[in-house]
Amino acid sequence: MRGSVKELEEIMKKSIDPESCVFLHPGDNRKYDSKELLALRHRDFETRLFITATQCDGDTVFLRTHHTDNAQHRSHFNYVRDLLKAAHITENFTCAKSTLTTLLTMCFELSSSDYYTFAISLASGLSSNGKNTMFEMSDVMVHNQEEVACFRERLCLLMDVIFNKMAKKKYLLDDKRSNIFRLVYCKTKFKKFKNSIFHAMFSFALQLCLTSYVVLHNKHKNQIDQFNYSMFALASFTLTYSIMVAVSTISETYDGCKKLFKHDFGMLMIMDVVVNMILPLILAYYGFLLILAERKFIDAVLNTTALLFIPEIDDQLPKILGYREDDIIRNFLITESMEDLDKILSAQQPGHNILSGLQFGDFYITNMIEQGINAQEGCAFQPYQVTQGITDSSGHQIDPSTTVTPDCLLRKIEWRYTTGFRGTTKPRVGSLRLTKMNGHRIDIVRKSDINGNTDVKVGIDSKENILEGLFIITTFQMSEDVIKLRLCGSYDPKNFLKAFDYYSLWHVTLEARNSIKKYTKETKYLKEHKTL
């Protein structure tokens, strides 16, 4: 049913706390009355979702920000509503499975930037077990207020299926961590015909055989008497490289056991663990002895090449056999999502960890359209690095980044809006102070109007707004004032990294991860001593 804006205003009035309710507006020129503007001032800046059965301008899910109940968006939130409605309201399970497949496929196909903005907006709604999501109270949606907690939990479970599959896609496809064992697992998990297992067994047998021959060759020599110390440099480099490969593959395989195999302890998982956690260590040790005992330089080089090739066989075999990794993995994830949905619908536990209890928010400091990178709109949605100028007069640098680095991390944001634009829902920031995680402060304050023009009634409000925790800037644009500013992050720093991993957001550099862990320990220590 397509409702008018007036009808939807009445629905939102009944469904949301009146003190915080601001009506939907049909266009950008809609005027707010004094009560509505006062209600805006009492809101925090964390984004909320409102899910309704009544369509308005084609939308059934609305973003509620500090500034409006109708923050425009270009993401496919309607599929989220349709999935929840089909699974738990109309109980049309065929429709629920179709919608889940469509939503998951859409997430696979979205550009990285569009996926990030979609995931962060949803993460804000799911924050603290769906605390930031409200539903329409009606016969065709949620019947009464007592059912809201139950529907929030159901929404978190359904969205956990999506984010769990996106984490596996990121691990296997985006990070290129698939090998013959993991691909065969994806290919045969839900199929009766499991001929591909022989490919995995062949790889396992070959790598195990080659490693055994290396070990046996060393065992048949009295190595101490035959060591050629002119080979020490090459042997040391080979050992160092082998250890680096071993550490990487061990970490990668450990992640695979948690994300892909989970509790499915079987032959493919055992082969993956043996080949990628045990054999690299054996090859590192015996390879060093083998190179050190060589007499000819060219034989040493050839043996080094052979030793480094053995751990790569399971990674290279899928390409040799013509495996279509993208198709295999996506089909596996969609089929697995159907199994998870069946468990949810039959009131069983989905079988994986629910992390939607994390507090993680999307913060609109200025009002804007929710979207990913769009060059035509002059909008970039990605982490921003914040660096200080050489001098106070040289200006600071706030630049988009492809990863989260220590320069992206902010522990406190303080800002004040401009005055002179009464009743606006698209405020500008006239004064902004960013405190980085290392304690450095960066101040951005609007310049006085050129030539001291007193006719322009633009000033800076005395009311100061503050966010404290751990955040990154995701949208930034300014002229005389900051006209676009959006953040994501958590009031609790320990949730920051967990949320980034759970929602498959941007890559966080190792240096940034270590800085976050150190900062988390420091804040925990300070909190404990404050309470004492």
PyMOL commands that set and color helices and strands:
alter all, ss='L'
color gray80, all
select helices_A, chain A and resi 5-15+18-20+34-41+78-88+93-109+112-130+145-174+180-188+197-219+223-226+229-261+267-292+297-320+325-345+375-377+392-394+406-408+450-452+493-502+510-531
alter helices_A, ss='H'
color red, helices_A
select strands_A, chain A and resi 48-56+59-64+133-135+361-364+384-387+397-400+410-419+429-436+441-445+459-460+465-478+482-490
alter strands_A, ss='S'
color yellow, strands_A
deselect
rebuild
show_as cartoon
